[in-house]
Amino acid sequence: MADPTDFEKMNKLPEGCRFFDVNELWYFPNRWAVRLLYPLPVSANAITLVALVMGLFAAAFYASSSETALIWGAIFLYGKLFLDNVDGPLARLRGEESRFGRFLDSFSDFVVSVLVYGAITFRMAQESSNPGFIWMLGLLALVSSLLQCSYWVYYYVSYTDWVGSYQKNRTDETVTEKDRRAVDSGELSEVVLFLQRFHNVVYGWQDALIAAMDRLSREAADYEVSEEHRKRWFADKTFLTRMGPLCVCTNTMALVILSLLNQLELFLVLVVFLGNGYLLVLQGWKVIEFKKSTAN
């Protein structure tokens, strides 16, 4: 069994660099699960695959017409959410972090998101007198949730990059010559390269859009290329805490709760209007606060 002090390794950030993350409220028992799984012959990637399967089951229930479908859909979706926050800490604790695990996780998230949003939209369209509106709302909600998650990932990864604590994620995952050489030398497998390319196809446009918004925001904030400005822009813990609700974890938990309340349409409306509105207001606040802090 690992020394108790080793369990600190499951955190992406060192203690002095952490901030309050609302998403930990949804899966706080994950640390106990990691401790239980640590001595067992179960890999972190196997946990990711189980999470993917649970997400597929959730989508299947949401698409069905069973009276208890929403309950079971919510249960399996929460299982997916919970395990999503077990595989990473387990990999870090064991030193199993890898580019394969990073891309497998993003592959799983995308597939489950598309299928779950598609399933709940299909279910609602079957019951609606205006299915065209429901399909449009579902598509807007899916795209919105992906962009909101990419926003959260962009600034979170930028922060971990500034801290220097987690190097498996990049803000730009474009396949580089270095990546190709790593595959040629056997350091990385062809599967990793395939998953990376898949990631670029489905997430690349999102990452580019968020990066463009960030550039425009920095210009509006009179950002200068300096270590001090970089710290103020990417290491603002207040901002990092406030962007927590835009993470896929909060999005998923909202769907779990509203599924149990049989309020799927309300969930889609909240994602499109409340989620996007919050993102824009938060980014505006970030620009204003940065300008204030650098003017002093």
N, C-alpha and C positions, 0 to 999 in steps of 0.2 A: 504494500500500500504506500502511496506517496506520502512524504512528509507533509504535515498540515500547511506549512508555509508555501509549499509548491502549488497549492490551489489558487494562489494569486495569479498564476500563469494563465488561468482561463480568461482573464480580462484583457481586452484589446489595449486598454490604456493604463499606464502606471497610475498609482493612487493619487498623486498630486495633480494629475491632468484630467481627472474625471469630472463629470458634471451630472446634474440630475437629468435622467432620461425617463420620460413618462412611460416609455414602452416596457420598462422593467416591471411595471405594475401588472402587466398582462401575463408575464411568464416567470415571476419571481421564484417558483419552485425549481426552475431549471438547474440551479446550482446543486440542489440535492440530487437531482437525476444524474448530473455529471459525476458527482462523487460515487454514486452507486454503479455507474457504468464504467468508471475508470479502470477497475481491476478485471473487467470482463473482456472476453475476446470479441468485442464488437467495435468495428472501426467507425470513425466519424462519418466517413462517406456512406457507410451502410445506414446510419441514422438519417442522412440526407435522402437516401432512396426510400426509406420507410416513410419519411415526411411527404415525399412525392406521391407515394401510393395513397396515403391518407387524403391528400389533396384531390386525387383522382376520384376517390370514393365520395368525397364531399361534393364534387361537381356532379357525379352521377345521382346522388340523392336530390340535389337542387333541381335537376332536370326532370325528376320523376314526379308523378302526381299523387304519391302516397300521402296520407293524412299526417304522418309523422316525418315526412321528408325533410322539412325545415329543421326539425330538432336534430335528426341524425346528420344532416348537412352541417349544422353548427358544431356538433360534437367532433366530427372528423376534421372540420376546418380548424377548430381550436387545437386538435392534436397536431395538425400540420404546423400551426404557429408555434406551439410549444417545442416540438422537435427541431424546428428551424433555429431555435435558440439554445439547443443542446449540442448540435453537431460542431458548431464553431468553437465554443468553450472547451469541448472535449478534445478537439484537434489541437488547440493551443496548449492545453494541459499536457498532452502526450508528445507534443512536438511534431504532430502530423500535418501541420498546415501545408497546403500545397495549392498550386495554380489549378490543378484538377478539381480540388474541393471547392475552390472559389467559383469556377465556372459551372460546376455541377449544381451548386446552390442557386446561381442566377438562372440557369436553365430550368430548374424545378420551379422557381418563383414565377417565371414567365408563363410556363405551360399551365400551372395551376391557376394563375390569375386569369388567363384567357378563357380557360374552360369553365371556371366558376362564374365569371361575369357572363359568359355566353349562356351558361345553364340557367342562371337566375333571370336573365333577360328573356330566354326562351319560355321559361315557366310563366313569367308575367305576361308576355305577349299572347300566350295561349288563353289567358283569362281576361284579356283587355279588349275593349271595343275599338281601340285605336292602336293596333300592334305596331304600325309604322313609327309612331311617336315613341313607343317603348323601346324599339330597336335602336332608334337614334339616341335616346337617353342612355341606354346600356353602352353603346359605343363611346359616347362622350365620357361616361363614367370610367370606362376601362382606360381610355387614353389619359384622362385626368389622373387616375390613380398611378399609372406608370410614370407620368411626368412628376407627380408629387414625390414618389419614391426616388426617382432619379435626382431630384433636387436635394433630398435628404442625404442620399449617398454621396453626391458631389461634395457637399460641405463637410460631411463626416469624414470621408476619405482624405479631403484636403487637410483636415485637422490632424488625423492620424499621421499623415505625411509630414506635417510640420513638427509633430511630437517625435516622429521617427520610430513609432511603436508597431506599425503594421504595414508590411511591404507587399502583401499578396494582392492587394487591390490597387488599381491605378485610376486616376480620374479620366485618363484616355487609354482605352484598351485596344487601340488599333494594333494589328499584327505588325511587329517590327522585324527588321533583319535579324536582330538578336534572338527573337522568338523562333524564327526559322532555323537559325544555326543551332539553337538548343534542341530542336526536334531532330535535325540532321545528326547531332552528336549523341542522341539518345538521352539527353538530360530531360527532355519533355517528350511525351508520347503524341502520336498523331491524333489521339482522342482529345487531348488538351487543345491542340490547334483547331480541331473541328468545333469544339465547344466555344473557343475564343471567337472564331469566325461567326458562329451562331449568335453569340453575345453581341458582336458588332452589328449584325443585321437587325436584331430586334431592339437593342438598346443604344446603338451608335447615334441614331438621329436624336434620341432623347438627350444623351450626354452632350451632343453638339449644341442643342438648343439651350440647355441649362448653362453650358460654358459661355455661350454668346450672351445670355442674359446677365451672367456674372461679369463679363467684360464691360457691358454697357453700364451696369450698376457701379462698377469701380470707376469708370469714367465720370459718371454723375457725382460720385463721392470724392472726386479729385484724388484718387488713389495714386501714390507714387511707388515706383519699384524700389523698395527698401525693406530691410528685415523688420523694422518697426511697424511699417504699414502692413506688411504681410501678417505679422502677429496680430495686429488689431483687427484685420479683416477675417482671417481664418481661425483665430484662436479665441474668439469672443464667446465665453461660456454661456452668457445670457442668451445670445442668439442661438447657440447650439441646443440649449434647453428648450427654447421656444419653438424650434423647428421639429421637435420630437413628434408632435401629432401628425406630421406629414409622412412619417415612416410607414412602410407596408404593414408593420405590426399593429399600429393603431387602426389603420384601415381595415385590417382583417378582424380585429377585435370588435370594431363597430358593426361589421357584417354579422359576426357571431351573435351579438346582443340583439340586433334588429331582426335577425332571422327568428330568434326565439319569440320576438314580439310580433312576428308576421308583418314586418314593415320593410319589405324589400325595395319598394319604390322610394320610400323615404331615404333609404340608404343611398340609392343612386343619386337622388337630388342633392343630398348632403355632400357627396363626393364632388359633384360637378360645381355646385355653387359655394358651399361653405369651404370646401378644401381649396379650390382655386382662389377664392377671395382671400382666405387666410394667407396663402402663399404670397400673393401680390402685396398685401398689407405688410407682411413680415419683411419682404425684400425692401419695400419702401422705408420701413422703420430702420432696417440695417444701414441703408445709405445715409439717412438723416443722422443716426447716432454716430456713424463713423465720421461724418463731417464735423459734428460737434466735438468729438474726442480729439480730432487732429487740429482743430482751431484753437484749442486751449493751450 
